[in-house]
Amino acid sequence: MNKPTIVLIRQDLRLHDHPALYHASKEGPVIPLYIHDESLSQPGEARKWWLHRNLEHYQKSLEAIGGCLLFDEGKLEEVLPKWVKKTEAAAVYWNRLYDPDTFERDKKLAEELAADGIKVKTFEGTLLLPPWKITKADGAPYKVYTSYYKALRKAEIPKPVPTLKSMSVPEIVDMHMQLADLRLLPEISWYKIMEKVWDPGEKAALKRMKRFSNRVQDYDEGRDYPAAGIHSTLSPYLSVGAVSVRSLFHHFTEKIEKQTEPFIKQLIWRDFSYSVLMHFPQSPEEPLHEKFKAFQWEENAAHWESWIKGRTGYPIVDAGMRELWATGFMHNRVRMIAASFLSKHLLIPWQKGADWFMDTLIDADTANNSMGWQWVAGSGFDSSPYFRIFNPTLQSEKFDGEGEYIRMWVPELKDMPSKYIHSPSAAPDDVLEEAGVKLGVNYPHPVVDHKAARQRALDRFEKIK
């Protein structure tokens, strides 16, 4: 019998369009191996729960086609060679990951394995195209999304590889570690609401894709309205690879382009974020525009606490932060409003907000997250201008006119009339009394005045312009 191939399982928990697993299975027996390595970056608590649930489903999917999923933990560069030796594997395959530390570690590991006579093959299983494929004529990376989008749209996106239907595995003697041994599930069951909101696994991801297909024609106009339910909710599945981005791309480009292009642009934005991360690895921690290194931020513990707990006195911000805490997710328009509020109204460093999102989002993704925060703060490439400061009340009135989203997540305001629900502090006393709202008691006064906070931010920006 052929010697086995170890396939590293990482952010690709699916059977459809899994290049590494598909090609390895065509060549002989396969050992799918998940090594939990927290030496480079530690996933947030919400992400750990989501990862555990998706690994559970993936393990069952592999078993259903004659395979298995093995688990281990530790530094990949130390653990993997032991598995190669123990199983007498002839090859190691994996789908590439592109956060800079992981990519460099993988590259070095591939060289060491090859030097020991082990065949190593890596595949594109994360993005539409590898980050080095879409560059300017001189090889420089794009810094403007529109230019990147136009260039990628002219490129050919490979078709997904077929869904794996069967596989063979060698007999593995030492299977001492189980999924539970990785200790991904929190000891305290704070994730009960998330359990009700999210169905993990590849089948659930494909089901959501099909459901979104029926309303994608409304996406362009409806995606900004958090109560409308027009957004795809596919990002959590993309983050663990339960759905393939190439499969999404080809599924939706087969439809009428006019209807699906706004969604396709979001998929390409994800590739653009990874291109920026790959070429500018400092982007999760440092502003991409040098002048922002001199920006004077604030350190206000009370303001930070009000933001993370959804107690700012700005209902749309509070609704978003409470949705995040309860479900591990936040609507994208509200993410922008909440992020803008932290970095421009409260002047708390965007990096701190980015870290909070990485810890609490189940779709936490370093490239997308840092790109989004730098865009809002005005410090990134092709970002929102520094002087664009969202008025959270106007944003709320525009995108949650009747207050449906606010009522869902800020129940103490559920009886406020729509006219005043976006800014309770502006409501007359009799309106507040009738709605049972006591400012400073069961709902806070605004932590900052919008007009004054906006001017303070503009003054700070002026100093570094």
N, C-alpha and C positions, 0 to 999 in steps of 0.2 A: 504493500500500500504506500502511496505517496506520503512523504513527510508533510505534516500539517503547516498551514499558514495561520499565524496569529493576526487577527484583525482587531486593532484598537478601536473600541467603541467610545465615542465622546459625545459631541453635540450632534448626533446623527441617529437618534433613537427611532428608526423606521426600517421597513423592508422595501418600500418603493424608493427608487433613485438613490440607492446606497452604493456608490461606485466601488468602494473598497471591499465591501462584503460580497457584492455581486461578482466581481472579477475573481476574487479569491475562491469563491464557491465553485466556479467553473474549472478551477485547476486542481481541486482535490479537497481533502478534509480541512475544516476551518475551526479555529478556536476563537470565538468572539470573547474579548477580554475587556472589562471595564476596570480601570485603575483609578481610584479616587485619590487625586494628588492636590493637596492644598498648599503646596510649597510655593507656588507662584502667585495664585490669587485665591482667596477664600470666598466661596459663594455666600450671599446673604441668607438669612434665615428663611425668608419666603421662597427663595430660589432652591434651597436645600429640600424643602417640603415638595416642591414641584418636581425637582429632579428625582426624588425617591419614588413618587407616584408614577412618573413616566418610565423609570427603570423597571418598576413592577410590571407594567403593561408590556414593555419591550421584551422582558424575560419570557413572558407567556407567548408572545408572538413568535419568538425564535423556537420555543419548544413545540409550537404547533406545526412547524415545518421541518421538524427533526433535528433542530439545533439546541443550543443552550447558551447561557450567558454566565461567564465566570467573573468573580469579583476579587479585587485585592486593593490594597491601599498603600500609600507611601510615595516617595519620589519616583516618578516614571522612569528616569534614567537609571535608577537602582533596581526597581522592581521588574521592569520588562526583561532585561537580560537574564534574570533568574528564571522567568517563564520560558524564554527561548531555550535555555539549557535543559530545564525540567521536561519540556514537551518534545525536545529535539526538533523544534520547528525549523523549517528551511527558509521561511520568509515572514516578513512582517509588513502588513498593509495598513494604511490609515487615510482618512479624509483630513485634509489640512485645516488647521486653525490659525488665525492670523493676528491674535494679539501678540505684540512684538516679543515678549519674554517667552511665551509658549512656542512661537515660530522658531526662534533662535535655538531654544532647547531641543526642539524636534529635529532641526537641521543637524545639530551636533550629534544627536543620538543616531540619526540615520547614517551618518558618516562612520560612527563607531561600530554599528551593526554590520555595515557593508565591509569594514576592515576585517571583521571576524567571519566573513564569508556568507553572511545572511542577506538574502535578497530583500530590498526595501522598495516599496512602491507607494507613492502618495497620490491622492486624487483630489479633485475639486468637488466637495460635497457640502460646502457651506455658503458659497456665493454664486451669483450668476456667472461671473468670470473672476479669475484670480486678480488681486490688486495691481499686479504689474502689467496686466493686459491693456488697460485703458489709460494711456498717458498722452501727453502732447507729442508733437512730431519730434521734438528734441529729447524725449524720454522723461521730461519733468512731469511731476504729478499735477493734476488739475486741482485748483483751489476754489473754483466757481462751479457750483452744482449744475447750472444750466448747460455749461460747456461739456461737463462730464456726461450728463444725461444724453445730449445729442450724439456724443461720440459712442457711447455704449449702445445706443439705439440703432446705430449703423452696423454694429458688430453682430456676428452670428452667435446665438446662445445655444450651446449643445442641448440636444434632447435628453430628457431623463433616461437613465438606464432602466430596464424592465424591473418590475417588482419580483423579489426573490420568492420562489414558490417552494423550494426544498433545498436542503443542505445536509452534508454529512459531517460528523464530528468524530474525532478519535476518542478512545477511552481515556478519560482523565482520572487519575487515581486521587490526587490531592485537591479536593474541592472544599476545603475547610471553612472558607469564608462565604457567608451569605449576605444578601443585600442589607439586612437589619444590622449586620456587624459594622457597616459604614457609619452608623449613627447619624443619618441625615434627618430623620424625623425629630422635631423638637420634643423635649421631655414633657413640656406643658402643652396641652392641646388647644393652642390659641388659634388654630387654623380651621376651625369648624365651619366658618362661613365660606372660606375658600373651597372647602370640600363640596359645598353645595353649589358653588358658582362654576367650578371648573371640572370638566371631565378630562382626565389625562389620557395620553396615548395616541397612537397613530390613527386609529379608527375615528376617534373623536375629532382629531385635527381635520381629517378628510371630510367628515360630516359637516364641520363648520365651513370648510371651503365651499362645499356644494350649497350650503344654506346662503352663504354670502354671494354666491353666483346669482341667486335669484333677486338680489337687491343691489348688485354692483352698479347698475345704471343710475341709482340714486346717490352713489357714494360722493361724487364731486360736490354736490350741494348739501348733502345731509351729514357728512362726516364731522362737521364742526359743532353739531348739536348733541350734547351728551345724553339727553333723554330719548333721542330718536332711535338709537340702536342701529344706526347705519354703518358704524365702523366694523371692521372685519373681525376683530378679536383674535386674529391669527398670530400676533407677535409672541405670545407665550409658547406656542407650538414651534415657531421658527427658532426660538431661543434654545430649545433642547433638540432641535432637529427632528421633531415628530412629523413635520411636513417639510418637503424640499422646496427651496425657493425657485429652483428651475421648473419644478412641477407646477408651482403657482404661476410662474411667468407664462409658460406654454398653455396652461389651462385657460388663462384669461386673455391671452393674445389671440386665441382661436375665436374669441367672441368679437363683437363689433368694436373696433379700436376706439371709436369715439366714446363709448361707454366705459371702457376699462382702463384707458390711459392714465387717469388720475391715480388709480391704484397701482398701476405698473410703475409710475413715478416714485411711489413710496418704496417699492422693492428696490429700485435703482438708487434711491437715497441711502438705503441700507448698504449697498455696495460702495457708494461714495464715502460713507462714514468709515468703512473698513479701509478704503484707499488712503484716506487722511490718517487714520490710526497707524497704518503700515509705514507710511512715509514720514509721519511726524509722531513718533512714539511718545513724545512728551505730552500729547494733547489731553490725556485724562487728568493731568495734574497742573499743567501750565497753560496760560493763555497763548493762543497762536499769534496774536498781535502783541509785539514786544511792549508797546506803550502801556498795556494793561497790567504789566508787572508792577507799575508804580501806583496803581489805583488804591485809594484809601478805603478799605473795608471796615465794617463795624463788627465788634464781638459783643453781642447782647444776648445773654443766656435766656432772659425772659421772652424776648422776641422769637428766639429759636424754638423754645418750648411751645409757644403759641402756634407756631407754624406746623411743627410736626404733629401736634395734637388736634389741629383743625379748630383753633380757638382764636383766630385773628380778628374776628368781627367783620370780616368780609366773606359773606356766605358762599360764594362760588369757590373761593380758595379753601374754605373750611370743608365744603362738600367733597372736593377733590382729595384733600388729605385724609379725610375719613374713609372715603372709598378705597384709597390706597391701603390704609391700615387693615381694613376689613377683608378686602378681596385680593390684595397683592397686585392690583391693576388700577390705572387711572386713565380716563379718556384723554386722548392726545391734546385736544384744544385746552382742556383743563390743566394738563401738565404744563403747557406753555404759560398759562395764567399764573399758576402756583409758583412756577420757577421764576417768572418775571417778578412776582411779588417778593420772593425771598431775596433775589439778587439786586433789585432796583428800589423797591419800597423799604425793605429792611436793611439793605446793603450788607447782607451776610454773604460771605464768599460763595460763589457758585460751586466750588469744589466740595463744600460741605453738603450742599443740597444734592449734588451728584452722588456723593457717598451714601446719603440717606436713601435715595432712589435705588442704588445698587443693593442695599440691604433689605429693602421692603418690596421691590417689584419682582413678580415671578418671571417677567420677561426681561429681567436685567441683562443688559448687553453693553459691554464697555464702549464699543465703537459708537453705537447709536446714542448712548447715554451722554458721553462726553461731548459728542457733536451737538446734541440738543441743548445741553446746558450752555455751551460756548455760543451757540446761535442766539439764545435768549439773552445772555449777558452782554452780547456785542463784542466778545473778545475772540471769536473764532473766524475761520475763513467763511466768506459769503454769508456772514451772520446778519441778524437783525440790527439795524443801526442803533448805536448806543442811546440815541435820543428818543427811540421808540419805546415808550414806557406804557405798558398796558394799563388802562384804567379798569380795575377789576369789576367795578360796578357797571360800567358801560358794556364790558365784555359779557357780563352776566345777563344784562337786559337783552343783548343782541342774540345770544346763543342759548339762553334758557328762559325765554320771555315769560312763561307762566310759572317758572320756578319749580318745574317737575323734578329736575335733578337735585335741586337744593332740598326740596321736601323729602326726597328719598334718603339723603345722607345727613341732613341737619333737622331731625324731627322736631326739635323745639321751635322751629319756625314754620311748621306745617300749616298752622292756621293764619299765617300772615297773608294779607291780600297781595296779589301779584304785583301791584303797584309799588309796594314797599319791601317785598321780600328780598330784593337785591341789596338794599341798604337800610336795615332796621333802624339804625341810628338817626335816619332822616324822617322816620315815621312819627306822626303826632302821638301824644301820650295816650289818647283814647283808643287809637288803633292798636298800639302795643298792648294795652290792658285787655282789650277784647280778644287779642290773639294769645294772651297768656305769656307774653314775652316781657321779662324784666331784665333790661340791659344792666350788665354788671353782675347779675345774679345767675339767671339760667342761660343767658347768651351774652358774650362779652361786648364791650364797647370796642370800636376799631382800635387796634394797637398803634396805628399811625394815621395821621390825616393824609389823604391821597395827595392833595395839592402841595402840602408842605414836603411830603416825602419825595414827590416828583421833582420839586425844585432842588432839594438836597442832592438827589442823584445827578441832576443836570450840572450842578455846581461842581460835584466831584469829577464828573466826566470832563468838564471844561478844563480842569487842571492838567489832564493828561493828553488833551487833544493834540 
